[in-house]
C-alpha cells in the first residue's frame, strides 16, 4: 500500500477526544477545543503609553507653553477631574487619560517647577494615547479552536480574562515493546540481548504531539504474556495501542496473531516505504492499533509519518509529519525502487542561502546515531530516477 493511501486508511473513523477544562497554568501545550472570544476590551479605556503629562493639544501647540498641574494619575488610579484650558495632569504609563485631555506630553519634553510644567516640544493631538480597544474588543475571537496553546496564546488568554480554557482531552497512547532480545535501559543485557530504545523515542513523540504516553513495558515473545499486555491497554481505555516489533513474517513475530485473537480488525499490513515496510494498522474496539517495525529508525520514522497525524486527528488538528520543503542535493543520489524512500541526510545551506542536503552513505534501519545526526529526510518517490549533485529534492525537515 502506498504511504498516502495508508495514512488515509489509518485516519478513517477517528473520533475526537472529548472537551475538558484546564486551568490557565496547566494549559501549555494543550489543544483548544473551541474558538476563544474575549470577555473584555483591551485596553478598557484610553490609556497613557508613556510617563509625562496629560494635556490638551491646543494648549501646547506653541512652545514654550506653561500649564498648571492639577493632579496626578498613576497606573490603577485615574484622575477623577477634568483637564481644562491651561491645565495638565501628571500621568504614568498605563493610567487612564483624564477627561478633557487628548495628548501626552512626555516628561522628557517637560520642565516641572512646583505646580507648573513647561512644554518644550509640541506633541501632535493623540500622541502617546492608546485608545480603548487598541488591542482587542469584547466578543472578538482571538484564538481559533484547534490551536496548540503556547506561551503567547496563554498570555493573550489571560489578558482576555480567561482563568480556565476548554481543551481536548489528551489521547492516551499505550506503548508495548516486544521481543525476548530486549531489556530496559540501565540494566545489563544478556549475551544475546540489546537495550530497548524505540519506546523512549515514541513516548517522547507522543508527549510532543499532545498525547499521554502509557508505557506497557516489554513483552517476551510468548502469546499469553503478550495478550496480558494488550488487555492492560484495553483496561486503561487507551485511544491508541502502539506495538514495537513483532509484526513481520518471522516465526517469532506474534503481534498480529495475538491482536487478532483479541478481536482486532486489521486495516492494512505492509506499506511501500523504506524504512518501515512491516507497518500494521487496525482497531480493537474503539482503540486504534498501530504496529511499528522493530528496527529503531523504521519505528521512529513510521511514528513521525503515521502516529503524529493520528494523534493530531484525535485532537482536531490537521497536522502532517513536519515541515515539507525542498533542498539542493550536495551529492548525487541513486535511483529508487517501488517503495517510497525516506533518506537520512545532513542539512546545511548553499553559498546563496538555499537549503542543502547531504545523504548519508549508509542507511541501515538499525542506525539510530545517523537519525539523531540527521537534519532532514529526503523523500524519494517510487521509481525515482538518479539525480546529480545540484538537483532539487523534496525533504522533510526534522
N, C-alpha and C positions, 0 to 999 in steps of 0.2 A: 504494500500500500504506500503511495506517495506521502510525503511528510504533510503537505497541506490537507490532503484527504483524511489522514489520521487525526490531525488536530480538530478538524470539523466534526468527525465522528466522536471524538473524546468529549467535546463540549455540548453534544446533544443532550437535552434533558437536564441540564444543570439547574439546580434550584438555588435561588438567592438565599443567603443567610439572613436570619431574622434581624429586625432592628432592636437595639437595646440602647440604654442611656449610659453615657460615660461622663464622668466628671471632667471638667476642662483640663485639670492637671494630669489626667490619665489618658487623654485623647491623642497624644502624639503618635503618629503612625497609623491611626485608625482610619477607616474609610467612612466618610459622611454618608448617611443613608438617604438624606433628602436635602433639597435646597435649603439654605440657611439665610433668613432675612433679618435685617437689623431691627432691634426693638427701640432704637433711638436715633436721633440726628446727631452727627458729629462734625464740628463742634455744635453744641446745642444753642450757642449764642455767638454773636460777633466777638472775637477774642483778639487780644494783642499778640502779635508774633514776636515782639521784642520788648526789652525793658526801655522805658522812656516816659513820655507824657502823652496822655490822650488830649487832643486839641481839635479845634475846628480849622479846616484847611484854609478858610478865608482869613483867619486871624494871623496866619504865618505866611501869607502869600508874599509879603515884602519883609525882608530881613535886613538888619536885626529887628525882632519883634519881641516885646516883653509882655508876659502874661502873668496872671495871679494864680498861684497853685491853691486850689480849694479843697483838696482831699487826696486820698491815696487808695489804690485798688491793687492789693496783692492777689496772687492766684488763690482762688477759693473764697475770696471776699470782695465782691463787687462794690463799687461806689454807688450809693443809692440816690444821689442827687443828679442834677442835670448840669452839663457844661454849657455855660452861656458865653456871650461875646467877651473876649479878652481873658478867658479863664482856661485853666488846664488842670488835669488830674494826674498825679504821679501814678504810673501803672507798670505792672510787671508781666512778664511772659505768661500767657495763658489766662489772664484775668479778663472778665467781660469789659468790653468797651462801653463807657458810660453813655447814657442818653445825651444827645447834643453833640458829642464828639464824633468825628468821622475819619480821623487820621492819627497816626502815632508819630510823634517827634521823638526819634531815638535819643538816648541820653548822651551819645557821642556828639550830637549836634545841638546840645543844650548846655547853658551855663546857669546853674542854680545859685540864688542868693536869697536866703531866707524863704519867704513865701512868694518870691518872684523867680521866674525862669525866662531866660532869653534864648530865642531860637536863632541859631547861626546859619541854618540851612532851611530852605523852603520845601517841605515834603509835599508830594502830589496828594490829592484827595484819595483816601482809601489806602495809602501806603502803610504796609505792615499791619493791616487789619485782616484777620481771617474771617470771612463771612460765615454765618451759620450754615451748616450743611456743606461746607467746603469739601469734606472727606466723603461723607455719605449721608443719606436721609433715612428716616424711619420707614420700614417696609421694603427697603431696597434689598434685593437678593445679591449677596456679595460672595458667597461660596456655594458652588454648584454641588448637588448630590453626586456621589461617586468620586469626589476628590479625596486623595490620601492626604490627611492633615499633617502639616509640618509646622515649624515654628512661626512662620509668617501668618499662616491661617489661624493658628491659635491666638496670636496677638490680636488679630482682627476680630475673631470671635469674642474675645474678652472685651474689646472696645465696643462691640455690638451689644454687650451686656448679657452674654450667654455664659452661665456657670456650668451648664450641662449641655451635651450635644447628642443628637441621635446618630448612632453609628451602627454599622453592620457587625453582627457577632463574628468573632474571628473563627474561620473554619478550622476544625481540628484535623490535623494530618497525622495519622498513625504511621510510624516508620518501622518496618521489620526487615532486619538484615538476616540473610540465610546462608548457611554453609558451615560444614564441620571444620573448615580451614581457618575460620575467623575467630579472633579473640579481641577483647576490648583494649583500647589504647591504655597504656600504663601497666599492662600485665605482660608476663613473659610468655611468648608463643612457644609451642612445642616445635620439634624439628621439622614438621611438615605444615606449619601454620603461618599465617600472616596477620598483621594488625588490621582490624576493620577501620575503614576510613569514610566510606560512602555516606553512612548515616550522619556523620558530623556535618558534611557539606550540604546534604539535602535538608537537614534540620535548620541550618543557618539560612538557606534559601527560603524555606517556609516562613521563618520569622521575618525575613526581609520583605516578603510579599504580603505580610499582614495576617498570616495564619499562626496557629499554635501547634508546635511540634510535640507529638507524643511518642517517645522512644519505647518501642516494644522489646528492645534488646535483640539478641542474636538467637535464631532458631537453628538447631542442628538439622542435618538432612534426614529427618525422621518424621513421617506423616502425622503421627499423633501429637508430637510436640509442636509441630508447625500449626496444626489445626487449633491447638490451645492458644497460640499467639493470635491467630486470626479471630478467635472468639473474644479475646480481650479487646480488640479493636471494635468489634460489634457492640460489646457491652459498654464501651466508652462512648458509643454513639459518634464515632469518628465520621467526618464528612468524606474523607479520602483515606484509603489504605494504600501506602506505597510499600511495595516489596522490593528488596535489593538482591538481585541474583536469583538463580534457580528457576528461571523462566525459559531457558533454552531447550535443547533437544538431548542433553546428556542423560545417562541412566540415573544420575542423582539430582536432576533438575525436577523437583517435585511440586513447585509452587502452583503451577496451573492445575494439576490434578487435585491438590489439596483444596484450592479455592473452588474448583468445580464441585467437589464433594460437599462443600459448604453452601452451594447454591449459586455460585457466581454465573452470571450471563456474560459470556465472552463477546466483546465488540470487535476486537482485532488482535492479531498476534503477528509480529514481524513487519517491519516497515523498510522501505527502500532508502535507508540513510546510513551514513558512516560518520562517526561511531554511533552504535545504538540499534543495530538491526533487530535483536530479540526483544523489542518493546512489546508489552502486553497491556491491554486495557479492557475494562468491563465494569460491571457493577454488581454488588452483592446487597440486594435490597436497595435502600436509599444511598448506600455508601459506594462512592466511585472507587474503582480499583485501578491502580497504575503500577504495572510491574516493570521496574527499571532493570537494565542489564547489570551484571555483577562487576564488569570492568570499571574501574573508578572514573575514567574520563567519559566513557559511554554513559555511565549513570548520571554524572553531573550535567553533561550536555543535554541529555534527554530531559532531565529535570528542568533545565532552563527553557527548553523548547516546548515542553508539554505541561509540566506541573505548574510553572509560573502562570501561564494563561488560564489554567483550570482554577487555580485559587482566585485569580482576578475575576473570572466569571462569577464565582460564588459571592464575591464582594461587590458585584455590579460594575466592575471595571472592564473595559475592553483594552487589555494590555497584551503586548507581544513579548517575546523573549528579551528584548532590549532595543538598542538603537541600531537600526539598519541603515547603512550608508554605503559609500563607495571609496575605494582607495586604489593607489597605484602599486603594482607589483614591483618589488625591489629585485626579484629574481624570477626566472622562468618557472612555470608550473605545468605539470604533465596533463594528459587527457584524463577524463574521468569515465567510470563505468556507469552502470544503470542506476546506481544509488546516489542520492544527493549527499555530497561530502561537506563536512564542516572541518576545515583545515586550521589547526592551531598556528598562530603567526605572531611575530613581534610587531608592534605598532609604532610607527615613527612619522616623520614628516619629510617631504622633499625640500629641496632648496627654496622652492617658491611657495612653501607653506601647505601643500596638499598632503592629505593622509597617505602614508606609505606602509605596506605590509610586507614582511619577510617570512615566508612559510618555513617552519622548521623541517629539517630533512627527515627526522623520524616522527611518525605519527601514531605509534603504537598506543592502543587504548588503555594500557595499564600505567602510562607515564604521567602521573599527577604533577610532577615538578614542571613539566613543559606547559601544562594547563595553567598552573599558577603564574608562570612567567609570561603567558600569552596576553596580548592586549586586544586581540580580536580573533574571530573565526572567519576564515574566508569561505564563502558559500559557493560551492561548485555544483551547478545543476547536473542532473543525469546526462551522460554522454557529452559533457562539455569538452571542447577541443583544447589542445595545448595552447598556452599563452606565453608570449615572451615577456621579459622584463619591460616595464613601462606601460603594460596593458592595464586597463581599469577593471576591477573586480568588485562584486558586492561583498560587503563584510557585515558581521555582527560584532559591534564593539562590546568588550567585556568590562 
